[in-house]
Amino acid sequence: MSADGNWKITINTPMGARTVNATIKTNGDTFTGSTSSDMGSQDITGAVDGDKLTWSFDITNPMPMKLEFDAKVEGDKMTGNVKLGMFGNAPLSGERA
């Protein structure tokens, strides 16, 4: 499994769908990259476990909270879950951009 590349990820939040554009570069059991969205832009680092990726980052828009991602990559598709701080969980889906 290679998650390397550019991804368009949609998070189905209680406030509607949000899109995050991500760039991922794996290196063994870790990865680095960056994200950009209406919630802001930032560098990310995460873990790789087989076909699974996990990472987190803090946002301030629309309100301050930590987003925790748990995703599975299958070919050019990504599925998973995002923990939205105190607001519970939201499903995510993505595809290579």
Secondary structure, 3 states (H helix, E strand, C coil): CCCCEEEEEEEEECCEEEEEEEEEEEECCEEEEEEEECCEEEEEEEEEECCEEEEEEEECCCCCEEEEEEEEEECCEEEEEEEEHHHCEEEEEEEEC
